[in-house]
Amino acid sequence: MAGPVGYFVHHQGRGHAERAAAIANELVSRRPVTLFSARTDIFPALDERIELTLIPSLFEPTGDENDRLADLSTPETMHCAPCGWPSIRSAMAILAGWFDEAKPSLFVTDVSAELGQFARLCSVPHVAVLQHGERGDAGHMASYEAAIGLLAPYHRSLEQSDRPDWMLRKTFHAAGVGLDVANLPSRDEARRRLDIPTHEDVVVVIGGGGGSGLPTAPLTLGARGEPETRWFTIGKVTSEWHETPPVNLEHKGWVDNPREWIAAADRIVSSCGNTTVHEILAARKPWIVVPEWRYFDEQQCKAEVLEREGLAAVSRTWPSHRGAWTGLWVRARSLELKHRPVIIDENAASHAAEWLNGLALRGDTSSRPGMERLEVVG
């Protein structure tokens, strides 16, 4: 019998939900799929056969926590496992109950090292979604080693050089899974939609959904140094009192068409979240990357890979003067854009679903042909 697949989806940012939806929509034609997340409004369109289950957040307090247990130390094999949190207890109870009742053949975690270990302790094979970062700690490695497989939502060429061989042997690389980059509009078409003249030089600065926002002070320096260029920001921004914004810097805030802004740009500045990286790589534009703070130096490590592969000009901090911007643009323009490798698989979701289904077959509960059940005599 084809058992169901459970899939935990972290609700920070949009990349987790986008790739989970894409994979689930492909996988559900092969076997039942249940998604678990602390938010249900983050997903793109889902196949009606997919079950979506709301669970309490694993890291956001509700006010019911027992503060007398707050000073307990956390073991090295865990990252976020506070004691005395009823919400976490409820989330684990929901998952454990589903494990017992649904008898899943596979559980995917995107992402939680604790839930990967929890699935293994519940005797359910799990797949951990990989992210870049300094993840050689005991908690991550326990989850990775306990996993039946590892799913990397990026091309093999973007892999970190410090991954051990045993991890790579069970890793499936689904390059750009969850992203529709095949139908990126042309520069002129995007500008027509956005009402931007085709002759203007345009820089687009992109703020991701997982951080506190773009610092606008450095952007005022970059825009002021190029008075004939229009600078646009999309996403959240944070400003400081001492800024003197130039007239060629416009903040658009959150937009529902970031792909059009990427297509319309002549040059791009961004952090390096997974979704942003793949959308910009597909557009093949001169690109400056400024990694944001993330747990385990996720974006710092991804920026190192992008720099290693000659895909972007990387600055570890925001430029603090006009000359720094000028130097970065020189580096960005020097990269061989036309020779960038194709590192996005348009069929990544289908290929990932096929791979997951193959792993799930090992966990299906049907008896093997020709095998008789043995009676246990106590």
C-alpha positions in Angstrom: 0.0 0.0 0.0 1.3 3.5 -0.9 1.6 5.3 2.4 1.2 9.0 2.6 4.1 11.6 2.8 4.1 14.2 5.5 5.9 17.5 4.8 6.7 20.1 7.5 7.1 23.7 6.1 8.8 26.5 8.0 6.8 29.6 7.7 9.6 32.2 7.6 10.2 33.8 4.1 8.5 32.4 1.0 11.0 29.9 -0.4 10.0 27.0 1.9 6.3 27.2 1.0 7.0 27.7 -2.7 9.1 24.6 -3.1 6.9 22.5 -0.8 3.8 23.4 -2.9 5.6 22.6 -6.2 6.8 19.2 -5.0 3.5 18.3 -3.3 1.5 19.2 -6.4 3.6 16.7 -8.3 3.9 14.0 -5.6 0.1 13.9 -4.8 -0.6 12.0 -8.1 1.6 9.2 -6.8 0.5 9.0 -3.1 -1.3 11.1 -0.5 0.4 14.2 0.8 -0.1 16.2 4.0 1.6 19.5 4.6 2.2 20.8 8.2 2.9 24.4 8.9 2.3 27.2 11.5 0.7 29.3 8.7 -1.7 28.2 5.9 -1.7 31.5 4.0 1.9 31.3 2.7 1.3 28.6 0.0 0.7 29.2 -3.7 -2.1 27.2 -5.3 -2.3 23.6 -4.0 -3.8 20.6 -5.6 -7.2 19.9 -3.9 -6.1 16.4 -2.9 -3.3 17.8 -0.7 -4.2 18.0 3.0 -3.0 21.1 4.8 -2.7 20.9 8.6 -2.1 23.9 10.9 0.3 23.3 13.8 1.5 25.7 16.5 4.7 27.5 15.9 7.8 25.8 17.2 9.6 29.0 18.2 7.1 31.8 18.8 5.9 32.2 22.4 2.2 32.5 23.2 2.5 33.8 26.8 1.6 30.4 28.3 5.3 29.3 28.8 6.7 28.2 32.1 9.4 30.8 32.8 10.8 28.7 35.7 12.2 26.3 33.0 13.7 29.0 30.8 17.2 28.7 32.2 17.6 25.0 31.2 20.6 24.5 29.0 20.1 23.2 25.4 22.0 20.1 24.4 24.4 20.3 21.4 22.1 18.0 19.4 19.3 20.6 19.5 18.9 24.2 18.4 15.5 25.3 19.6 14.0 23.0 22.3 12.7 25.1 25.2 10.9 23.4 28.1 7.6 24.3 29.4 6.1 25.5 26.1 2.5 24.1 25.7 2.4 25.2 22.0 5.4 23.0 21.2 3.9 20.1 23.1 0.7 20.5 21.1 2.6 20.6 17.8 4.5 17.4 18.6 1.3 15.7 19.7 -0.3 16.5 16.4 2.6 15.1 14.4 3.0 12.0 16.6 -0.7 11.3 16.3 -0.6 11.6 12.6 2.5 9.3 12.4 0.5 6.7 14.4 -2.8 7.0 12.5 -1.6 7.7 8.9 1.4 5.4 9.0 3.4 7.6 6.6 6.0 6.1 4.3 8.1 9.3 4.5 8.3 12.7 6.3 10.0 15.7 4.8 11.3 18.6 7.0 11.9 22.0 5.4 13.4 22.9 7.8 13.8 21.6 11.4 16.7 19.5 12.7 14.5 18.7 15.7 11.6 17.4 13.7 14.0 15.3 11.6 15.2 13.6 14.7 11.7 13.4 16.1 10.5 11.5 13.0 13.4 9.1 13.3 12.5 8.5 17.0 8.9 7.8 15.9 10.3 5.2 13.5 9.4 7.3 10.4 12.0 7.7 7.6 12.6 11.3 6.9 14.2 13.6 4.3 15.9 16.8 5.4 16.0 19.8 3.1 19.5 21.2 2.9 20.3 24.9 3.2 23.7 26.6 2.9 25.5 27.6 6.1 27.8 26.5 8.8 25.8 23.4 9.6 28.4 20.9 10.8 27.1 21.1 14.4 25.8 18.1 16.3 22.2 19.1 15.8 22.2 19.3 12.1 24.5 16.3 11.6 22.3 14.2 13.8 19.3 15.0 11.6 21.3 14.6 8.4 22.8 11.3 9.4 19.4 10.0 10.6 17.7 10.9 7.3 17.0 8.5 4.5 17.8 11.2 2.0 18.7 14.9 1.7 17.0 17.3 -0.7 19.0 20.4 -1.9 16.9 23.0 -3.7 19.9 24.2 -5.8 22.3 22.9 -8.5 25.1 20.6 -7.6 27.6 23.4 -8.7 26.3 25.6 -5.9 27.1 23.0 -3.2 29.4 24.0 -0.4 32.9 22.5 -0.5 32.7 21.3 3.1 29.9 18.8 2.7 31.2 15.3 3.7 31.0 12.6 1.1 28.4 10.6 3.0 26.1 13.5 2.8 26.6 14.1 -0.9 26.0 10.4 -1.6 22.4 10.7 -0.4 21.7 14.2 -1.6 19.3 14.9 -4.5 19.8 18.4 -6.1 16.6 19.9 -7.3 17.9 23.1 -8.9 15.5 26.0 -8.4 12.6 23.8 -7.3 9.4 25.8 -6.8 10.4 28.7 -9.1 8.9 29.5 -12.5 11.8 31.1 -14.3 10.9 29.8 -17.8 8.5 32.6 -18.5 10.5 35.6 -17.4 9.4 38.6 -19.4 11.8 40.5 -21.6 13.3 43.7 -20.4 11.2 45.8 -22.7 8.0 44.0 -21.9 8.6 44.3 -18.2 9.3 48.0 -18.5 6.1 48.5 -20.5 4.1 46.8 -17.6 5.9 49.0 -15.0 5.8 52.2 -17.0 9.6 52.6 -17.1 11.1 54.1 -20.3 13.3 51.6 -22.1 16.2 54.1 -22.5 16.7 54.7 -18.8 19.5 53.0 -16.8 17.8 51.1 -13.9 19.1 49.5 -10.7 16.7 47.4 -8.8 17.5 46.6 -5.1 15.6 43.6 -3.7 14.9 43.0 -0.1 14.0 39.4 0.9 11.1 38.3 3.1 13.2 36.8 5.9 14.9 39.8 7.4 14.3 43.2 8.9 14.5 45.2 5.6 17.0 46.9 3.4 19.1 49.6 5.0 18.5 52.7 2.9 21.5 54.8 4.0 23.9 52.8 1.8 21.5 53.0 -1.1 21.4 56.8 -0.9 25.2 56.8 -1.5 24.9 54.5 -4.5 22.0 56.4 -6.1 23.6 59.8 -5.4 26.8 58.6 -7.2 24.7 57.8 -10.3 22.4 60.8 -10.8 21.4 59.7 -14.3 20.4 56.2 -13.1 17.0 55.4 -11.5 17.3 53.3 -8.4 14.2 51.3 -7.2 13.9 49.2 -4.0 11.3 46.5 -3.7 10.6 44.9 -0.3 10.8 46.3 3.2 13.3 49.1 4.0 14.7 50.6 7.2 15.9 54.2 7.2 18.0 56.3 9.6 17.5 60.0 10.6 20.8 61.2 9.0 20.0 60.2 5.4 19.6 62.7 2.6 17.7 60.7 0.0 18.3 61.7 -3.7 15.4 62.1 -6.1 16.5 59.1 -8.2 15.9 56.6 -5.4 12.3 55.3 -5.1 11.0 52.8 -2.6 8.2 50.6 -3.9 7.7 48.5 -0.8 6.2 45.0 -1.1 5.2 44.1 -4.7 3.4 41.1 -6.1 5.4 41.1 -9.3 9.1 40.9 -8.3 9.9 38.9 -11.4 8.9 41.9 -13.6 11.2 44.2 -11.6 14.1 41.8 -12.0 13.4 41.5 -15.8 13.2 45.3 -16.1 16.5 46.0 -14.3 19.8 46.7 -16.0 21.6 45.9 -12.8 20.5 44.3 -9.5 21.5 44.5 -5.8 20.2 41.9 -3.4 20.7 39.6 -0.5 21.0 35.9 -1.3 17.9 34.0 -0.1 17.3 30.9 -2.2 14.3 32.3 -4.2 16.0 35.6 -4.9 19.2 33.9 -6.0 17.6 31.7 -8.6 15.3 34.4 -10.0 18.3 36.7 -10.6 20.5 33.9 -12.0 17.7 33.2 -14.6 17.7 36.9 -15.6 21.5 37.0 -16.2 22.1 40.6 -15.0 25.1 42.3 -13.4 24.6 41.6 -9.8 25.9 42.7 -6.4 25.2 40.5 -3.5 25.2 41.7 0.1 24.4 38.8 2.4 22.0 39.3 5.3 22.4 38.0 8.8 20.9 34.5 9.1 21.3 31.7 11.6 24.3 29.5 10.9 25.7 32.1 8.5 23.4 30.8 5.8 23.7 33.7 3.4 27.4 34.3 4.1 28.1 30.8 3.0 25.8 31.1 -0.1 27.5 34.3 -1.0 30.9 32.5 -0.9 29.6 29.9 -3.3 28.3 32.6 -5.7 31.6 34.4 -5.6 33.5 31.2 -6.1 31.5 30.3 -9.2 31.8 33.9 -10.6 28.1 34.5 -10.5 28.0 37.8 -8.5 30.1 40.6 -7.1 29.9 40.0 -3.3 30.3 42.5 -0.5 30.2 41.2 3.0 28.9 44.6 4.3 26.9 47.4 2.7 29.1 49.9 0.8 29.8 52.9 3.0 31.0 55.3 0.3 30.6 56.1 -3.3 33.9 54.5 -4.3 32.9 51.1 -2.8 29.8 51.1 -5.0 31.9 51.9 -8.1 34.3 49.1 -7.4 31.5 46.6 -6.9 29.8 47.6 -10.2 33.2 47.2 -12.0 33.4 43.6 -10.6 29.8 42.8 -11.4 30.1 44.0 -15.0 33.3 42.0 -15.5 31.6 38.7 -14.9 30.9 36.6 -18.1 27.1 36.7 -18.0 26.6 35.0 -21.3 28.7 32.1 -20.1 26.9 31.5 -16.9 25.9 27.8 -16.6 22.3 26.8 -16.7 21.8 25.9 -13.1 18.0 25.8 -12.9 16.0 22.7 -13.8 12.6 23.6 -15.2 11.3 20.2 -14.2 12.9 20.2 -10.7 9.6 19.6 -8.9 8.7 16.6 -11.0 12.2 15.1 -10.6 12.2 15.7 -6.8 8.7 14.1 -6.5 9.9 11.1 -8.4 12.9 10.8 -6.1 10.8 11.2 -3.0 8.4 8.6 -4.2 11.2 6.2 -4.7 12.3 6.7 -1.1 8.7 6.4 0.1 8.4 3.0 -1.7 11.0 1.7 0.8 8.7 2.8 3.7 5.4 1.4 2.3 3.8 -1.1 4.7 2.7 -3.8 2.2 4.2 -7.2 2.7 6.8 -8.3 0.1 5.6 -11.0 -2.3 6.4 -14.5 -1.3 7.0 -13.6 2.3 4.9 -15.2 5.0 4.4 -13.6 8.4 6.1 -15.5 11.2 4.2 -16.2 14.4 6.0 -14.9 17.4 5.9 -17.4 20.3 6.7 -15.9 23.6 
